[in-house]
Amino acid sequence: MKRNVKPHSSESLVHEPRASERSTDEKSHGEKIQKVLAQAGVGSRRTMEEWITTGRVSVNGKPAILGMRVAEGDLVIAGHRSIRVGERNYAVRVLLYHKPEGEIVSRDDPEKRSSVFDKLPRLRGQKWIAIGRLDFNTSGLLIFTTSGELANRLMHPRFEVEREYAVRVQGTMSETQMNLALKKGVELEDGLVRFEKLEDRGGEGFNHWYHVMLKEGRNRVVRRTFDALGLTVSRLIRIRFGIISLPPRLKRGMSAELSNKEVAHVLDWAGITAEPQQADHTSLQSDQVRSKRIRHHSPVKARAAGSAGPTRRNKSKSGVNH
């Protein structure tokens, strides 16, 4: 009589090797280590590549090598984070924050200035990653995510994600200056800059408002471009990043988290295949503002954010353009 053997019994003929026993050939079918770390929210792929190069990452007790692959069960240690590959798939989370002037986008500051990270909800097993930066004197939309892959897709220059700003300058741009910024480009010390869009939004007195859009995120690029044109920026507000616009009811210093459905839409737009989501996480509340409270509204009016004139897209509850 043929005897049935349970797959997991001690009589199983198939030996399941431990992570440390897997061959190099088997691991070649796993995920690249920098992708695994990015998906776990440790940091962007580029940052993880730097960590691996400098010896800050190990796999099963041995130094990691750039480009190596890891498989389910491997223990990856990056900095102070320990990750067991395949142990748990966290749902990607995205948080919108209306940054006021006078805050830095950094966790470490020798001057001990107020940081945007001080205002964010605390996470367990994950980490908020800032998508792009805003300098100390710039306000507006700042996006955080727990997905290093999403952060990389939105920040990497080759993806050319649009950034839109409301800019208040002292004085008015001439037709020559506008044509230079839009067509020929403005030469800066780190290369040529050309705005994809430049709209006159009017103003009163000595101050004048413009809306500009470009597809790069060089340090202080908008301010430096106007400076090169002989115009001083007195206020700068980011009002859109990719398909996400600054929600009109999200006041300065407040945050709102996107729903799983909105996150899925953002991931799809970014060309990222979403992992199966866990049950919808509890909607975070920060400064008494929830994303579900931000109702459908006409495109964000710059005056509500301190500028003059509206942007152009209709948005969902939390600023995600469909």
C-alpha positions in Angstrom: 0.0 0.0 0.0 1.3 3.4 -0.9 1.9 5.6 2.1 1.1 9.3 1.9 3.9 11.5 3.1 3.1 15.0 4.4 5.1 17.7 2.7 6.4 19.1 6.0 6.9 15.8 7.9 10.3 14.6 8.9 10.0 11.9 6.2 9.8 14.5 3.4 12.3 13.6 0.7 12.8 17.3 -0.2 15.4 19.1 1.9 14.5 22.8 2.4 17.8 24.6 2.9 18.1 27.5 5.3 18.8 31.0 4.1 22.5 30.5 4.9 22.6 27.3 2.9 21.2 28.6 -0.3 23.5 28.5 -3.3 24.5 31.7 -5.2 22.6 30.4 -8.2 19.4 30.2 -6.2 19.9 33.8 -4.9 20.3 35.0 -8.4 16.5 34.7 -8.7 15.8 36.8 -5.7 15.3 40.6 -5.5 18.2 43.1 -5.6 19.1 44.1 -2.1 18.8 47.9 -2.8 15.2 47.3 -4.1 14.3 45.3 -1.0 15.7 48.0 1.4 13.9 50.7 -0.6 10.6 48.9 -0.5 11.0 48.4 3.3 11.3 52.2 3.6 14.9 52.3 4.8 15.8 54.8 2.1 15.9 55.5 -1.6 17.6 53.1 -3.9 20.4 55.6 -4.5 20.9 56.0 -0.8 21.0 52.3 -0.3 23.6 51.8 -3.0 25.8 54.4 -1.2 25.2 52.5 2.1 26.2 49.2 0.5 29.3 50.7 -1.1 30.4 52.1 2.3 29.8 48.8 4.1 26.8 49.8 6.1 24.7 46.8 4.9 25.1 43.1 5.7 23.3 39.9 4.6 23.3 37.0 7.0 26.2 38.4 8.8 28.4 39.1 5.7 29.0 42.4 4.0 26.6 43.1 1.2 27.8 43.7 -2.4 26.2 46.2 -4.7 23.8 44.4 -7.1 23.6 41.2 -5.0 20.2 39.5 -4.6 18.5 38.3 -1.5 15.8 35.7 -1.1 13.0 35.0 1.4 14.4 34.3 4.9 17.6 36.3 4.5 18.5 38.7 7.3 19.5 42.1 6.0 20.9 44.7 8.4 21.2 48.3 7.2 22.3 50.8 9.7 20.1 50.2 12.8 17.4 48.4 10.8 17.0 44.6 10.6 14.9 43.2 7.9 13.9 39.5 7.4 13.2 39.3 3.7 9.7 38.2 2.9 8.6 38.3 6.6 6.1 41.0 6.1 4.9 43.2 3.3 3.9 46.6 4.6 1.3 48.7 2.7 2.8 51.7 1.0 1.8 54.9 2.8 1.9 58.5 1.4 1.6 61.6 3.5 1.1 65.2 2.4 2.5 68.0 4.5 2.0 71.7 4.0 5.5 72.9 5.0 5.6 76.4 6.4 8.7 78.7 6.1 11.2 78.3 8.8 11.5 74.4 8.9 14.2 72.3 7.4 13.8 69.0 5.6 16.4 67.0 7.5 16.6 64.8 10.6 20.0 66.2 11.6 20.7 69.9 11.9 23.8 71.3 13.8 21.8 74.5 14.3 18.9 72.6 15.9 16.3 74.3 13.8 12.7 73.0 13.6 12.4 70.0 11.3 9.5 68.8 9.2 10.2 65.3 10.6 9.2 66.5 14.1 5.6 67.0 12.9 5.1 63.6 11.3 3.2 60.7 12.7 5.4 58.0 14.2 5.7 54.6 12.4 6.6 51.1 13.5 8.8 49.1 11.3 8.9 51.7 8.6 10.3 55.1 8.0 9.1 58.3 6.4 11.1 59.3 3.3 10.8 62.9 2.0 10.2 63.1 -1.8 12.3 66.0 -2.7 13.2 68.9 -0.5 12.1 72.5 0.1 14.6 74.9 1.5 14.3 76.7 4.8 12.5 79.8 3.3 10.2 77.8 0.9 6.7 76.6 1.8 4.1 74.4 0.2 3.6 70.8 -0.7 6.0 68.2 0.7 5.3 64.5 0.1 6.4 61.7 2.4 6.2 58.0 1.7 7.3 54.7 3.3 8.3 53.3 -0.2 11.9 53.9 -1.3 10.9 52.8 -4.8 8.2 55.4 -5.1 10.5 58.1 -3.7 13.1 57.1 -6.3 10.6 57.2 -9.2 9.4 60.7 -8.2 12.9 62.2 -7.5 15.2 60.7 -10.1 16.0 63.1 -12.9 15.4 60.6 -15.7 11.7 60.4 -14.8 11.2 64.2 -15.3 8.4 64.6 -12.8 6.7 68.0 -12.9 7.1 70.5 -10.1 4.9 73.6 -10.0 5.5 76.7 -7.9 3.8 79.9 -7.1 6.5 82.6 -7.1 6.3 86.2 -5.8 9.0 88.4 -7.0 9.9 92.0 -6.5 9.2 93.7 -9.8 7.7 92.5 -13.1 9.3 90.2 -15.7 9.8 91.8 -19.1 8.8 89.9 -22.3 12.5 89.3 -23.0 13.0 87.7 -19.6 10.0 85.5 -20.0 11.1 84.3 -23.4 14.6 83.6 -22.1 13.3 81.5 -19.2 10.8 79.6 -21.5 12.7 79.2 -24.7 16.5 79.8 -24.7 17.0 79.0 -21.1 18.9 80.6 -18.2 22.5 79.6 -17.7 23.4 78.8 -14.0 26.7 77.6 -12.5 25.4 74.0 -12.6 23.9 74.1 -16.1 21.0 75.5 -18.2 17.5 75.9 -16.8 14.4 76.2 -18.9 10.9 76.5 -17.5 8.3 74.2 -19.0 5.6 76.7 -18.1 5.6 80.4 -17.0 2.4 82.2 -16.3 1.8 85.8 -15.2 -0.6 85.8 -12.3 -0.7 89.5 -11.6 -0.1 91.3 -8.3 -0.4 94.6 -6.5 2.2 97.2 -5.9 5.9 96.2 -6.1 5.2 92.5 -5.8 4.2 90.3 -8.7 3.1 86.6 -8.9 4.1 84.0 -11.4 3.4 80.2 -11.7 6.3 78.2 -13.0 6.7 74.5 -13.8 9.8 72.5 -14.4 10.9 68.9 -14.5 13.9 68.9 -12.2 14.7 69.5 -8.6 18.1 71.0 -8.4 18.9 72.9 -5.2 17.2 76.3 -5.1 16.8 76.2 -8.8 13.7 78.5 -9.0 15.2 81.1 -6.8 18.6 81.0 -8.6 16.9 81.3 -12.0 15.0 84.4 -11.0 18.1 85.8 -9.4 20.0 85.3 -12.7 17.2 87.2 -14.4 17.7 90.1 -12.0 14.5 89.5 -10.0 14.5 88.7 -6.3 12.1 86.0 -5.0 10.2 87.2 -1.9 8.0 84.2 -1.5 8.1 80.7 -3.0 5.4 78.0 -2.6 5.3 74.5 -4.2 1.7 73.8 -5.2 2.1 70.6 -7.2 4.5 67.6 -7.5 3.6 65.2 -10.3 -0.1 64.3 -10.1 -0.4 65.5 -6.4 -1.5 69.1 -5.8 -1.5 71.0 -2.5 -5.0 70.4 -1.1 -6.7 73.8 -0.5 -7.9 73.0 3.0 -4.5 71.7 4.2 -3.2 74.6 6.2 0.5 75.3 6.9 1.9 72.9 9.4 -0.8 70.3 8.9 -0.6 66.9 7.2 -3.1 64.5 5.6 -2.5 60.8 4.6 -3.7 59.4 1.3 -6.1 56.5 1.4 -5.1 53.1 0.0 -7.1 53.7 -3.1 -5.3 57.1 -3.7 -1.9 55.5 -3.0 -2.7 52.8 -5.5 -3.5 55.5 -8.1 -0.2 57.2 -7.4 1.7 53.9 -7.7 0.0 53.1 -11.0 0.8 56.5 -12.3 4.5 56.1 -11.3 4.6 52.7 -13.1 5.0 50.7 -9.9 3.2 47.4 -9.4 1.5 47.6 -6.0 1.9 44.6 -3.6 -1.2 43.1 -2.2 -2.4 45.6 0.5 -3.1 44.8 4.1 -6.4 45.9 5.6 -6.7 49.7 5.2 -4.6 51.3 7.9 -6.1 53.6 10.5 -6.3 57.1 8.9 -3.8 59.3 10.7 -4.9 62.6 12.2 -2.4 65.5 12.4 -3.4 68.9 13.8 -7.1 67.8 13.5 -6.9 67.3 9.7 -7.7 64.0 8.0 -7.4 63.4 4.3 -11.1 62.3 4.2 -12.1 65.7 5.4 -10.6 67.4 2.4 -13.6 67.4 0.1 -13.7 67.9 -3.7 -12.7 71.4 -4.4 -11.7 73.6 -7.3 -8.0 73.6 -8.0 -6.0 75.1 -5.2 -6.2 78.9 -5.2 -2.9 80.5 -4.7 -4.4 83.2 -2.6 -5.4 80.6 0.0 -1.7 79.6 0.1 -0.6 83.2 0.1 -0.3 83.8 -3.7 -2.4 85.3 -6.5 -4.4 83.1 -8.9 -5.5 79.5 -9.2 -3.7 76.4 -10.6 -5.4 74.4 -13.2 -6.2 70.8 -12.2 -9.2 69.3 -10.5 -8.2 67.1 -7.7 -9.6 64.4 -5.4 -10.0 64.7 -1.6 -6.3 64.8 -0.9 -4.9 66.5 -3.9 -4.4 63.5 -6.2 -5.2 64.5 -9.8 -7.1 61.9 -11.8 
